[in-house]
Amino acid sequence: MADTQRSRTTERSRHPMAVAGVKAVHTAIFVGELAAIGWLGISGAIGRRDRSVAVAAGAVAIEIGVFLANDGVCPLTPLTERLGAEDGSVSDIFLPDAIARTTPVWSSALVGLAVVLHARSAWRDRASAARVGGVASSVRPGASS
């Protein structure tokens, strides 16, 4: 059993630069996703809906799909572990452990908040358009046919 443990330790320590590379890529993806989630929240709060919002929503949707398709495990986790990381979970990114461990919880909450803000904004826009349409139709009776 000790030989198996030693063999795993030796095998895991073979690729420290590759592990650092995967961590760097994972961190870049994380930062991009966090920026997309942040933009969805901000754009929802200010009522903005344009291509940048669609791109951010698409990026977040793809990330959610990949995460769920892999049973709640980032596909980089097993890769990082095969390369020698002790634990390739979300904490394989360059973040303090307490933040990294809770990423799925608080990022899901932020996505939920962004959805609520966009729904509220869309509802307000629809209500506003209905009021404007009502005002425009009340002006028409004086127009000749």
N, CA, C and O atoms as a GROMACS GRO file, in nm:
protein
  580
    1MET      N    1   0.083  -0.120   0.000
    1MET     CA    2   0.000   0.000   0.000
    1MET      C    3   0.087   0.126   0.000
    1MET      O    4   0.054   0.224  -0.066
    2ALA      N    5   0.197   0.122   0.073
    2ALA     CA    6   0.288   0.236   0.078
    2ALA      C    7   0.349   0.261  -0.059
    2ALA      O    8   0.371   0.376  -0.097
    3ASP      N    9   0.377   0.151  -0.134
    3ASP     CA   10   0.433   0.167  -0.268
    3ASP      C   11   0.334   0.235  -0.361
    3ASP      O   12   0.371   0.319  -0.443
    4THR      N   13   0.206   0.198  -0.348
    4THR     CA   14   0.102   0.260  -0.430
    4THR      C   15   0.093   0.409  -0.399
    4THR      O   16   0.083   0.492  -0.489
    5GLN      N   17   0.097   0.442  -0.271
    5GLN     CA   18   0.092   0.583  -0.228
    5GLN      C   19   0.212   0.659  -0.283
    5GLN      O   20   0.198   0.769  -0.335
    6ARG      N   21   0.332   0.599  -0.270
    6ARG     CA   22   0.454   0.663  -0.317
    6ARG      C   23   0.450   0.680  -0.469
    6ARG      O   24   0.491   0.783  -0.522
    7SER      N   25   0.399   0.577  -0.539
    7SER     CA   26   0.390   0.583  -0.684
    7SER      C   27   0.296   0.695  -0.728
    7SER      O   28   0.325   0.767  -0.823
    8ARG      N   29   0.183   0.709  -0.659
    8ARG     CA   30   0.089   0.817  -0.692
    8ARG      C   31   0.152   0.953  -0.666
    8ARG      O   32   0.137   1.045  -0.747
    9THR      N   33   0.224   0.967  -0.555
    9THR     CA   34   0.290   1.094  -0.523
    9THR      C   35   0.393   1.127  -0.628
    9THR      O   36   0.401   1.242  -0.673
   10THR      N   37   0.473   1.028  -0.670
   10THR     CA   38   0.574   1.051  -0.772
   10THR      C   39   0.508   1.088  -0.904
   10THR      O   40   0.552   1.180  -0.972
   11GLU      N   41   0.401   1.015  -0.939
   11GLU     CA   42   0.331   1.041  -1.064
   11GLU      C   43   0.269   1.180  -1.063
   11GLU      O   44   0.273   1.250  -1.164
   12ARG      N   45   0.213   1.221  -0.951
   12ARG     CA   46   0.148   1.352  -0.942
   12ARG      C   47   0.250   1.466  -0.948
   12ARG      O   48   0.215   1.575  -0.994
   13SER      N   49   0.370   1.444  -0.906
   13SER     CA   50   0.467   1.552  -0.903
   13SER      C   51   0.541   1.567  -1.036
   13SER      O   52   0.632   1.649  -1.046
   14ARG      N   53   0.504   1.490  -1.135
   14ARG     CA   54   0.576   1.492  -1.263
   14ARG      C   55   0.550   1.617  -1.346
   14ARG      O   56   0.637   1.658  -1.423
   15HIS      N   57   0.433   1.679  -1.333
   15HIS     CA   58   0.396   1.786  -1.425
   15HIS      C   59   0.356   1.915  -1.353
   15HIS      O   60   0.245   1.965  -1.377
   16PRO      N   61   0.439   1.970  -1.268
   16PRO     CA   62   0.398   2.091  -1.196
   16PRO      C   63   0.375   2.211  -1.287
   16PRO      O   64   0.290   2.295  -1.259
   17MET      N   65   0.451   2.219  -1.396
   17MET     CA   66   0.431   2.331  -1.489
   17MET      C   67   0.299   2.316  -1.564
   17MET      O   68   0.230   2.415  -1.591
   18ALA      N   69   0.263   2.192  -1.599
   18ALA     CA   70   0.136   2.168  -1.666
   18ALA      C   71   0.020   2.200  -1.573
   18ALA      O   72  -0.080   2.258  -1.615
   19VAL      N   73   0.033   2.161  -1.447
   19VAL     CA   74  -0.072   2.193  -1.348
   19VAL      C   75  -0.087   2.344  -1.338
   19VAL      O   76  -0.198   2.396  -1.336
   20ALA      N   77   0.026   2.414  -1.330
   20ALA     CA   78   0.020   2.561  -1.323
   20ALA      C   79  -0.044   2.619  -1.449
   20ALA      O   80  -0.118   2.717  -1.441
   21GLY      N   81  -0.016   2.560  -1.564
   21GLY     CA   82  -0.077   2.605  -1.689
   21GLY      C   83  -0.227   2.586  -1.690
   21GLY      O   84  -0.301   2.676  -1.730
   22VAL      N   85  -0.272   2.468  -1.645
   22VAL     CA   86  -0.417   2.442  -1.639
   22VAL      C   87  -0.482   2.537  -1.539
   22VAL      O   88  -0.591   2.588  -1.564
   23LYS      N   89  -0.415   2.559  -1.427
   23LYS     CA   90  -0.469   2.653  -1.328
   23LYS      C   91  -0.481   2.793  -1.388
   23LYS      O   92  -0.579   2.863  -1.363
   24ALA      N   93  -0.382   2.833  -1.464
   24ALA     CA   94  -0.386   2.967  -1.526
   24ALA      C   95  -0.501   2.977  -1.626
   24ALA      O   96  -0.573   3.077  -1.629
   25VAL      N   97  -0.518   2.873  -1.709
   25VAL     CA   98  -0.629   2.873  -1.806
   25VAL      C   99  -0.762   2.872  -1.733
   25VAL      O  100  -0.854   2.947  -1.768
   26HIS      N  101  -0.774   2.788  -1.630
   26HIS     CA  102  -0.897   2.780  -1.553
   26HIS      C  103  -0.928   2.914  -1.486
   26HIS      O  104  -1.043   2.956  -1.480
   27THR      N  105  -0.825   2.979  -1.435
   27THR     CA  106  -0.843   3.110  -1.372
   27THR      C  107  -0.892   3.213  -1.474
   27THR      O  108  -0.980   3.293  -1.445
   28ALA      N  109  -0.834   3.210  -1.595
   28ALA     CA  110  -0.877   3.303  -1.700
   28ALA      C  111  -1.023   3.278  -1.738
   28ALA      O  112  -1.100   3.373  -1.756
   29ILE      N  113  -1.061   3.151  -1.749
   29ILE     CA  114  -1.201   3.119  -1.778
   29ILE      C  115  -1.290   3.168  -1.665
   29ILE      O  116  -1.396   3.226  -1.689
   30PHE      N  117  -1.248   3.144  -1.543
   30PHE     CA  118  -1.324   3.188  -1.426
   30PHE      C  119  -1.344   3.340  -1.427
   30PHE      O  120  -1.455   3.388  -1.404
   31VAL      N  121  -1.238   3.413  -1.454
   31VAL     CA  122  -1.247   3.560  -1.456
   31VAL      C  123  -1.342   3.605  -1.567
   31VAL      O  124  -1.423   3.695  -1.547
   32GLY      N  125  -1.333   3.540  -1.683
   32GLY     CA  126  -1.424   3.573  -1.793
   32GLY      C  127  -1.569   3.545  -1.758
   32GLY      O  128  -1.658   3.626  -1.787
   33GLU      N  129  -1.593   3.430  -1.697
   33GLU     CA  130  -1.730   3.396  -1.656
   33GLU      C  131  -1.782   3.490  -1.548
   33GLU      O  132  -1.898   3.530  -1.550
   34LEU      N  133  -1.694   3.524  -1.454
   34LEU     CA  134  -1.735   3.618  -1.350
   34LEU      C  135  -1.768   3.755  -1.409
   34LEU      O  136  -1.863   3.820  -1.366
   35ALA      N  137  -1.689   3.797  -1.507
   35ALA     CA  138  -1.718   3.925  -1.575
   35ALA      C  139  -1.852   3.916  -1.648
   35ALA      O  140  -1.930   4.012  -1.646
   36ALA      N  141  -1.879   3.803  -1.713
   36ALA     CA  142  -2.006   3.786  -1.784
   36ALA      C  143  -2.124   3.789  -1.686
   36ALA      O  144  -2.226   3.852  -1.712
   37ILE      N  145  -2.108   3.721  -1.573
   37ILE     CA  146  -2.215   3.721  -1.472
   37ILE      C  147  -2.234   3.863  -1.417
   37ILE      O  148  -2.347   3.908  -1.399
   38GLY      N  149  -2.124   3.931  -1.390
   38GLY     CA  150  -2.132   4.069  -1.342
   38GLY      C  151  -2.202   4.159  -1.442
   38GLY      O  152  -2.286   4.241  -1.406
   39TRP      N  153  -2.167   4.143  -1.570
   39TRP     CA  154  -2.230   4.225  -1.674
   39TRP      C  155  -2.380   4.195  -1.684
   39TRP      O  156  -2.460   4.286  -1.705
   40LEU      N  157  -2.417   4.070  -1.669
   40LEU     CA  158  -2.560   4.037  -1.672
   40LEU      C  159  -2.633   4.106  -1.558
   40LEU      O  160  -2.745   4.155  -1.576
   41GLY      N  161  -2.573   4.110  -1.441
   41GLY     CA  162  -2.635   4.179  -1.327
   41GLY      C  163  -2.645   4.328  -1.350
   41GLY      O  164  -2.751   4.387  -1.328
   42ILE      N  165  -2.536   4.389  -1.394
   42ILE     CA  166  -2.535   4.533  -1.418
   42ILE      C  167  -2.632   4.571  -1.529
   42ILE      O  168  -2.710   4.665  -1.516
   43SER      N  169  -2.626   4.497  -1.640
   43SER     CA  170  -2.713   4.530  -1.753
   43SER      C  171  -2.860   4.509  -1.717
   43SER      O  172  -2.947   4.582  -1.766
   44GLY      N  173  -2.887   4.411  -1.633
   44GLY     CA  174  -3.025   4.391  -1.587
   44GLY      C  175  -3.071   4.505  -1.499
   44GLY      O  176  -3.186   4.549  -1.506
   45ALA      N  177  -2.980   4.553  -1.415
   45ALA     CA  178  -3.015   4.664  -1.325
   45ALA      C  179  -3.040   4.794  -1.401
   45ALA      O  180  -3.126   4.873  -1.361
   46ILE      N  181  -2.967   4.817  -1.510
   46ILE     CA  182  -2.984   4.942  -1.585
   46ILE      C  183  -3.079   4.926  -1.704
   46ILE      O  184  -3.106   5.022  -1.776
   47GLY      N  185  -3.128   4.803  -1.724
   47GLY     CA  186  -3.226   4.781  -1.830
   47GLY      C  187  -3.166   4.773  -1.969
   47GLY      O  188  -3.235   4.803  -2.067
   48ARG      N  189  -3.042   4.735  -1.980
   48ARG     CA  190  -2.976   4.728  -2.111
   48ARG      C  191  -2.990   4.588  -2.168
   48ARG      O  192  -2.963   4.489  -2.099
   49ARG      N  193  -3.030   4.580  -2.292
   49ARG     CA  194  -3.037   4.453  -2.364
   49ARG      C  195  -2.982   4.476  -2.503
   49ARG      O  196  -3.046   4.540  -2.587
   50ASP      N  197  -2.864   4.421  -2.526
   50ASP     CA  198  -2.800   4.434  -2.657
   50ASP      C  199  -2.713   4.312  -2.681
   50ASP      O  200  -2.723   4.213  -2.608
   51ARG      N  201  -2.629   4.318  -2.783
   51ARG     CA  202  -2.546   4.202  -2.816
   51ARG      C  203  -2.450   4.164  -2.704
   51ARG      O  204  -2.424   4.046  -2.682
   52SER      N  205  -2.398   4.263  -2.633
   52SER     CA  206  -2.305   4.232  -2.525
   52SER      C  207  -2.374   4.148  -2.417
   52SER      O  208  -2.312   4.060  -2.357
   53VAL      N  209  -2.500   4.176  -2.393
   53VAL     CA  210  -2.578   4.099  -2.295
   53VAL      C  211  -2.601   3.958  -2.349
   53VAL      O  212  -2.592   3.860  -2.275
   54ALA      N  213  -2.631   3.948  -2.478
   54ALA     CA  214  -2.652   3.817  -2.539
   54ALA      C  215  -2.525   3.733  -2.534
   54ALA      O  216  -2.531   3.613  -2.507
   55VAL      N  217  -2.410   3.795  -2.560
   55VAL     CA  218  -2.282   3.723  -2.555
   55VAL      C  219  -2.255   3.675  -2.412
   55VAL      O  220  -2.216   3.561  -2.391
   56ALA      N  221  -2.277   3.763  -2.315
   56ALA     CA  222  -2.255   3.725  -2.175
   56ALA      C  223  -2.350   3.613  -2.135
   56ALA      O  224  -2.309   3.517  -2.068
   57ALA      N  225  -2.475   3.623  -2.174
   57ALA     CA  226  -2.573   3.519  -2.140
   57ALA      C  227  -2.535   3.387  -2.207
   57ALA      O  228  -2.548   3.280  -2.146
   58GLY      N  229  -2.488   3.394  -2.330
   58GLY     CA  230  -2.444   3.272  -2.400
   58GLY      C  231  -2.326   3.206  -2.331
   58GLY      O  232  -2.323   3.084  -2.315
   59ALA      N  233  -2.229   3.287  -2.290
   59ALA     CA  234  -2.110   3.233  -2.221
   59ALA      C  235  -2.150   3.167  -2.090
   59ALA      O  236  -2.102   3.058  -2.058
   60VAL      N  237  -2.238   3.231  -2.016
   60VAL     CA  238  -2.282   3.174  -1.888
   60VAL      C  239  -2.364   3.048  -1.912
   60VAL      O  240  -2.350   2.950  -1.839
   61ALA      N  241  -2.449   3.048  -2.013
   61ALA     CA  242  -2.531   2.930  -2.044
   61ALA      C  243  -2.441   2.812  -2.084
   61ALA      O  244  -2.467   2.699  -2.042
   62ILE      N  245  -2.339   2.837  -2.162
   62ILE     CA  246  -2.246   2.730  -2.202
   62ILE      C  247  -2.174   2.675  -2.079
   62ILE      O  248  -2.162   2.554  -2.063
   63GLU      N  249  -2.128   2.764  -1.993
   63GLU     CA  250  -2.059   2.721  -1.871
   63GLU      C  251  -2.151   2.636  -1.784
   63GLU      O  252  -2.110   2.532  -1.732
   64ILE      N  253  -2.275   2.679  -1.768
   64ILE     CA  254  -2.371   2.603  -1.688
   64ILE      C  255  -2.396   2.467  -1.752
   64ILE      O  256  -2.400   2.365  -1.683
   65GLY      N  257  -2.412   2.465  -1.884
   65GLY     CA  258  -2.435   2.339  -1.955
   65GLY      C  259  -2.319   2.242  -1.940
   65GLY      O  260  -2.341   2.123  -1.915
   66VAL      N  261  -2.197   2.291  -1.954
   66VAL     CA  262  -2.079   2.205  -1.939
   66VAL      C  263  -2.070   2.152  -1.796
   66VAL      O  264  -2.043   2.034  -1.775
   67PHE      N  265  -2.093   2.240  -1.700
   67PHE     CA  266  -2.086   2.200  -1.559
   67PHE      C  267  -2.191   2.093  -1.528
   67PHE      O  268  -2.159   1.993  -1.464
   68LEU      N  269  -2.314   2.113  -1.572
   68LEU     CA  270  -2.420   2.016  -1.546
   68LEU      C  271  -2.399   1.886  -1.623
   68LEU      O  272  -2.427   1.778  -1.570
   69ALA      N  273  -2.351   1.895  -1.746
   69ALA     CA  274  -2.327   1.775  -1.826
   69ALA      C  275  -2.217   1.687  -1.766
   69ALA      O  276  -2.213   1.567  -1.791
   70ASN      N  277  -2.131   1.747  -1.687
   70ASN     CA  278  -2.023   1.672  -1.622
   70ASN      C  279  -2.055   1.643  -1.476
   70ASN      O  280  -1.965   1.630  -1.393
   71ASP      N  281  -2.184   1.634  -1.445
   71ASP     CA  282  -2.229   1.600  -1.308
   71ASP      C  283  -2.175   1.696  -1.203
   71ASP      O  284  -2.137   1.654  -1.094
   72GLY      N  285  -2.172   1.824  -1.235
   72GLY     CA  286  -2.130   1.925  -1.139
   72GLY      C  287  -1.980   1.930  -1.116
   72GLY      O  288  -1.934   1.980  -1.014
   73VAL      N  289  -1.904   1.879  -1.212
   73VAL     CA  290  -1.759   1.882  -1.202
   73VAL      C  291  -1.704   1.952  -1.325
   73VAL      O  292  -1.743   1.920  -1.438
   74CYS      N  293  -1.617   2.046  -1.304
   74CYS     CA  294  -1.554   2.114  -1.417
   74CYS      C  295  -1.469   2.012  -1.492
   74CYS      O  296  -1.400   1.932  -1.429
   75PRO      N  297  -1.472   2.013  -1.626
   75PRO     CA  298  -1.392   1.917  -1.702
   75PRO      C  299  -1.241   1.933  -1.682
   75PRO      O  300  -1.165   1.842  -1.714
   76LEU      N  301  -1.199   2.046  -1.630
   76LEU     CA  302  -1.056   2.064  -1.605
   76LEU      C  303  -1.012   1.997  -1.475
   76LEU      O  304  -0.892   1.978  -1.452
   77THR      N  305  -1.107   1.961  -1.389
   77THR     CA  306  -1.074   1.897  -1.261
   77THR      C  307  -1.000   1.765  -1.280
   77THR      O  308  -0.890   1.750  -1.226
   78PRO      N  309  -1.055   1.669  -1.356
   78PRO     CA  310  -0.982   1.543  -1.372
   78PRO      C  311  -0.848   1.562  -1.444
   78PRO      O  312  -0.751   1.492  -1.414
   79LEU      N  313  -0.844   1.654  -1.538
   79LEU     CA  314  -0.719   1.682  -1.608
   79LEU      C  315  -0.612   1.731  -1.510
   79LEU      O  316  -0.499   1.684  -1.512
   80THR      N  317  -0.650   1.824  -1.426
   80THR     CA  318  -0.556   1.878  -1.327
   80THR      C  319  -0.508   1.768  -1.232
   80THR      O  320  -0.391   1.763  -1.197
   81GLU      N  321  -0.599   1.682  -1.192
   81GLU     CA  322  -0.561   1.573  -1.102
   81GLU      C  323  -0.469   1.474  -1.173
   81GLU      O  324  -0.373   1.425  -1.112
   82ARG      N  325  -0.496   1.442  -1.300
   82ARG     CA  326  -0.407   1.352  -1.375
   82ARG      C  327  -0.267   1.410  -1.390
   82ARG      O  328  -0.169   1.337  -1.398
   83LEU      N  329  -0.260   1.542  -1.395
   83LEU     CA  330  -0.130   1.607  -1.411
   83LEU      C  331  -0.054   1.618  -1.279
   83LEU      O  332   0.063   1.656  -1.278
   84GLY      N  333  -0.121   1.586  -1.168
   84GLY     CA  334  -0.049   1.582  -1.043
   84GLY      C  335  -0.101   1.671  -0.933
   84GLY      O  336  -0.041   1.676  -0.825
   85ALA      N  337  -0.210   1.742  -0.955
   85ALA     CA  338  -0.264   1.827  -0.849
   85ALA      C  339  -0.321   1.739  -0.738
   85ALA      O  340  -0.381   1.635  -0.766
   86GLU      N  341  -0.303   1.781  -0.615
   86GLU     CA  342  -0.359   1.708  -0.502
   86GLU      C  343  -0.511   1.702  -0.512
   86GLU      O  344  -0.572   1.597  -0.490
   87ASP      N  345  -0.569   1.814  -0.545
   87ASP     CA  346  -0.714   1.825  -0.557
   87ASP      C  347  -0.741   1.915  -0.675
   87ASP      O  348  -0.703   2.032  -0.673
   88GLY      N  349  -0.806   1.864  -0.777
   88GLY     CA  350  -0.830   1.941  -0.898
   88GLY      C  351  -0.964   2.009  -0.899
   88GLY      O  352  -1.010   2.052  -1.005
   89SER      N  353  -1.030   2.018  -0.784
   89SER     CA  354  -1.163   2.079  -0.781
   89SER      C  355  -1.154   2.227  -0.816
   89SER      O  356  -1.049   2.275  -0.859
   90VAL      N  357  -1.263   2.299  -0.798
   90VAL     CA  358  -1.267   2.440  -0.837
   90VAL      C  359  -1.155   2.519  -0.770
   90VAL      O  360  -1.117   2.626  -0.817
   91SER      N  361  -1.102   2.466  -0.662
   91SER     CA  362  -0.995   2.538  -0.595
   91SER      C  363  -0.862   2.525  -0.668
   91SER      O  364  -0.760   2.572  -0.618
   92ASP      N  365  -0.864   2.461  -0.787
   92ASP     CA  366  -0.739   2.457  -0.863
   92ASP      C  367  -0.712   2.591  -0.932
   92ASP      O  368  -0.609   2.606  -0.997
   93ILE      N  369  -0.802   2.686  -0.917
   93ILE     CA  370  -0.776   2.820  -0.970
   93ILE      C  371  -0.701   2.901  -0.865
   93ILE      O  372  -0.696   2.862  -0.748
   94PHE      N  373  -0.645   3.010  -0.906
   94PHE     CA  374  -0.567   3.092  -0.815
   94PHE      C  375  -0.658   3.186  -0.737
   94PHE      O  376  -0.665   3.305  -0.765
   95LEU      N  377  -0.728   3.130  -0.640
   95LEU     CA  378  -0.818   3.205  -0.553
   95LEU      C  379  -0.800   3.157  -0.410
   95LEU      O  380  -0.756   3.044  -0.389
   96PRO      N  381  -0.834   3.240  -0.313
   96PRO     CA  382  -0.834   3.191  -0.175
   96PRO      C  383  -0.932   3.073  -0.164
   96PRO      O  384  -1.039   3.075  -0.226
   97ASP      N  385  -0.897   2.974  -0.087
   97ASP     CA  386  -0.974   2.851  -0.077
   97ASP      C  387  -1.120   2.874  -0.040
   97ASP      O  388  -1.209   2.810  -0.097
   98ALA      N  389  -1.147   2.964   0.055
   98ALA     CA  390  -1.286   2.988   0.098
   98ALA      C  391  -1.372   3.040  -0.017
   98ALA      O  392  -1.490   3.005  -0.027
   99ILE      N  393  -1.316   3.122  -0.101
   99ILE     CA  394  -1.391   3.175  -0.216
   99ILE      C  395  -1.407   3.067  -0.321
   99ILE      O  396  -1.515   3.049  -0.376
  100ALA      N  397  -1.299   2.995  -0.349
  100ALA     CA  398  -1.303   2.892  -0.453
  100ALA      C  399  -1.402   2.781  -0.419
  100ALA      O  400  -1.475   2.735  -0.507
  101ARG      N  401  -1.405   2.736  -0.295
  101ARG     CA  402  -1.495   2.627  -0.254
  101ARG      C  403  -1.642   2.664  -0.269
  101ARG      O  404  -1.725   2.578  -0.297
  102THR      N  405  -1.674   2.791  -0.250
  102THR     CA  406  -1.815   2.833  -0.252
  102THR      C  407  -1.857   2.895  -0.385
  102THR      O  408  -1.967   2.949  -0.396
  103THR      N  409  -1.771   2.888  -0.484
  103THR     CA  410  -1.800   2.949  -0.615
  103THR      C  411  -1.935   2.906  -0.673
  103THR      O  412  -2.012   2.993  -0.714
  104PRO      N  413  -1.968   2.777  -0.679
  104PRO     CA  414  -2.097   2.740  -0.738
  104PRO      C  415  -2.216   2.803  -0.666
  104PRO      O  416  -2.317   2.835  -0.729
  105VAL      N  417  -2.206   2.820  -0.535
  105VAL     CA  418  -2.318   2.876  -0.458
  105VAL      C  419  -2.337   3.023  -0.490
  105VAL      O  420  -2.446   3.063  -0.531
  106TRP      N  421  -2.232   3.103  -0.473
  106TRP     CA  422  -2.252   3.248  -0.492
  106TRP      C  423  -2.264   3.286  -0.639
  106TRP      O  424  -2.331   3.384  -0.671
  107SER      N  425  -2.200   3.212  -0.729
  107SER     CA  426  -2.216   3.246  -0.871
  107SER      C  427  -2.357   3.212  -0.919
  107SER      O  428  -2.413   3.284  -1.001
  108SER      N  429  -2.413   3.103  -0.867
  108SER     CA  430  -2.553   3.069  -0.902
  108SER      C  431  -2.649   3.175  -0.851
  108SER      O  432  -2.744   3.212  -0.919
  109ALA      N  433  -2.623   3.225  -0.731
  109ALA     CA  434  -2.707   3.331  -0.675
  109ALA      C  435  -2.698   3.457  -0.761
  109ALA      O  436  -2.798   3.524  -0.785
  110LEU      N  437  -2.578   3.490  -0.807
  110LEU     CA  438  -2.561   3.609  -0.893
  110LEU      C  439  -2.632   3.591  -1.027
  110LEU      O  440  -2.692   3.686  -1.078
  111VAL      N  441  -2.625   3.472  -1.084
  111VAL     CA  442  -2.696   3.447  -1.211
  111VAL      C  443  -2.846   3.459  -1.188
  111VAL      O  444  -2.917   3.519  -1.269
  112GLY      N  445  -2.896   3.404  -1.078
  112GLY     CA  446  -3.038   3.417  -1.045
  112GLY      C  447  -3.080   3.562  -1.030
  112GLY      O  448  -3.185   3.602  -1.079
  113LEU      N  449  -2.997   3.641  -0.962
  113LEU     CA  450  -3.026   3.784  -0.946
  113LEU      C  451  -3.028   3.853  -1.082
  113LEU      O  452  -3.116   3.936  -1.107
  114ALA      N  453  -2.934   3.820  -1.169
  114ALA     CA  454  -2.930   3.880  -1.303
  114ALA      C  455  -3.057   3.846  -1.381
  114ALA      O  456  -3.113   3.932  -1.450
  115VAL      N  457  -3.103   3.722  -1.371
  115VAL     CA  458  -3.227   3.681  -1.439
  115VAL      C  459  -3.344   3.763  -1.387
  115VAL      O  460  -3.426   3.811  -1.466
  116VAL      N  461  -3.353   3.780  -1.256
  116VAL     CA  462  -3.462   3.858  -1.197
  116VAL      C  463  -3.455   4.003  -1.244
  116VAL      O  464  -3.558   4.063  -1.278
  117LEU      N  465  -3.336   4.060  -1.246
  117LEU     CA  466  -3.321   4.200  -1.289
  117LEU      C  467  -3.359   4.218  -1.436
  117LEU      O  468  -3.423   4.317  -1.472
  118HIS      N  469  -3.320   4.123  -1.520
  118HIS     CA  470  -3.358   4.133  -1.663
  118HIS      C  471  -3.508   4.112  -1.682
  118HIS      O  472  -3.570   4.179  -1.764
  119ALA      N  473  -3.566   4.022  -1.607
  119ALA     CA  474  -3.711   4.001  -1.616
  119ALA      C  475  -3.786   4.127  -1.571
  119ALA      O  476  -3.883   4.167  -1.635
  120ARG      N  477  -3.740   4.188  -1.463
  120ARG     CA  478  -3.802   4.311  -1.414
  120ARG      C  479  -3.789   4.422  -1.517
  120ARG      O  480  -3.885   4.495  -1.542
  121SER      N  481  -3.673   4.435  -1.577
  121SER     CA  482  -3.650   4.537  -1.679
  121SER      C  483  -3.739   4.514  -1.801
  121SER      O  484  -3.798   4.609  -1.854
  122ALA      N  485  -3.749   4.389  -1.845
  122ALA     CA  486  -3.834   4.358  -1.960
  122ALA      C  487  -3.980   4.386  -1.929
  122ALA      O  488  -4.053   4.438  -2.013
  123TRP      N  489  -4.023   4.352  -1.807
  123TRP     CA  490  -4.161   4.378  -1.767
  123TRP      C  491  -4.188   4.529  -1.766
  123TRP      O  492  -4.293   4.573  -1.814
  124ARG      N  493  -4.095   4.607  -1.712
  124ARG     CA  494  -4.112   4.753  -1.709
  124ARG      C  495  -4.116   4.811  -1.850
  124ARG      O  496  -4.197   4.900  -1.879
  125ASP      N  497  -4.030   4.759  -1.939
  125ASP     CA  498  -4.030   4.807  -2.078
  125ASP      C  499  -4.163   4.775  -2.146
  125ASP      O  500  -4.217   4.857  -2.220
  126ARG      N  501  -4.214   4.656  -2.121
  126ARG     CA  502  -4.342   4.616  -2.180
  126ARG      C  503  -4.456   4.702  -2.127
  126ARG      O  504  -4.543   4.744  -2.202
  127ALA      N  505  -4.454   4.728  -1.996
  127ALA     CA  506  -4.558   4.812  -1.936
  127ALA      C  507  -4.549   4.954  -1.988
  127ALA      O  508  -4.651   5.018  -2.014
  128SER      N  509  -4.427   5.004  -2.003
  128SER     CA  510  -4.405   5.139  -2.055
  128SER      C  511  -4.453   5.149  -2.200
  128SER      O  512  -4.516   5.248  -2.238
  129ALA      N  513  -4.424   5.048  -2.280
  129ALA     CA  514  -4.468   5.048  -2.420
  129ALA      C  515  -4.620   5.044  -2.429
  129ALA      O  516  -4.679   5.106  -2.517
  130ALA      N  517  -4.683   4.972  -2.339
  130ALA     CA  518  -4.829   4.966  -2.339
  130ALA      C  519  -4.889   5.102  -2.304
  130ALA      O  520  -4.990   5.143  -2.361
  131ARG      N  521  -4.826   5.172  -2.207
  131ARG     CA  522  -4.874   5.306  -2.171
  131ARG      C  523  -4.855   5.404  -2.286
  131ARG      O  524  -4.943   5.485  -2.315
  132VAL      N  525  -4.740   5.396  -2.353
  132VAL     CA  526  -4.714   5.485  -2.466
  132VAL      C  527  -4.812   5.455  -2.578
  132VAL      O  528  -4.864   5.547  -2.641
  133GLY      N  529  -4.839   5.327  -2.602
  133GLY     CA  530  -4.936   5.289  -2.704
  133GLY      C  531  -5.074   5.341  -2.670
  133GLY      O  532  -5.148   5.382  -2.759
  134GLY      N  533  -5.109   5.340  -2.542
  134GLY     CA  534  -5.239   5.391  -2.498
  134GLY      C  535  -5.249   5.540  -2.519
  134GLY      O  536  -5.354   5.590  -2.559
  135VAL      N  537  -5.139   5.615  -2.492
  135VAL     CA  538  -5.138   5.760  -2.513
  135VAL      C  539  -5.148   5.791  -2.661
  135VAL      O  540  -5.222   5.881  -2.701
  136ALA      N  541  -5.073   5.716  -2.742
  136ALA     CA  542  -5.075   5.740  -2.887
  136ALA      C  543  -5.214   5.713  -2.943
  136ALA      O  544  -5.259   5.786  -3.032
  137SER      N  545  -5.283   5.612  -2.894
  137SER     CA  546  -5.415   5.582  -2.946
  137SER      C  547  -5.517   5.685  -2.900
  137SER      O  548  -5.618   5.707  -2.967
  138SER      N  549  -5.493   5.750  -2.785
  138SER     CA  550  -5.586   5.851  -2.741
  138SER      C  551  -5.569   5.981  -2.819
  138SER      O  552  -5.659   6.065  -2.820
  139VAL      N  553  -5.455   5.999  -2.886
  139VAL     CA  554  -5.432   6.117  -2.968
  139VAL      C  555  -5.497   6.099  -3.104
  139VAL      O  556  -5.536   6.198  -3.166
  140ARG      N  557  -5.509   5.978  -3.152
  140ARG     CA  558  -5.559   5.950  -3.285
  140ARG      C  559  -5.703   5.991  -3.312
  140ARG      O  560  -5.732   6.030  -3.425
  141PRO      N  561  -5.794   5.986  -3.215
  141PRO     CA  562  -5.932   6.017  -3.251
  141PRO      C  563  -5.949   6.151  -3.322
  141PRO      O  564  -6.042   6.166  -3.401
  142GLY      N  565  -5.863   6.248  -3.297
  142GLY     CA  566  -5.876   6.377  -3.364
  142GLY      C  567  -5.826   6.376  -3.507
  142GLY      O  568  -5.850   6.470  -3.582
  143ALA      N  569  -5.755   6.271  -3.544
  143ALA     CA  570  -5.699   6.263  -3.680
  143ALA      C  571  -5.808   6.227  -3.777
  143ALA      O  572  -5.901   6.154  -3.742
  144SER      N  573  -5.799   6.277  -3.899
  144SER     CA  574  -5.900   6.247  -3.999
  144SER      C  575  -5.869   6.114  -4.066
  144SER      O  576  -5.753   6.076  -4.078
  145SER      N  577  -5.972   6.043  -4.111
  145SER     CA  578  -5.955   5.914  -4.178
  145SER      C  579  -5.957   5.931  -4.326
  145SER      O  580  -5.944   5.833  -4.399
   0.00000   0.00000   0.00000
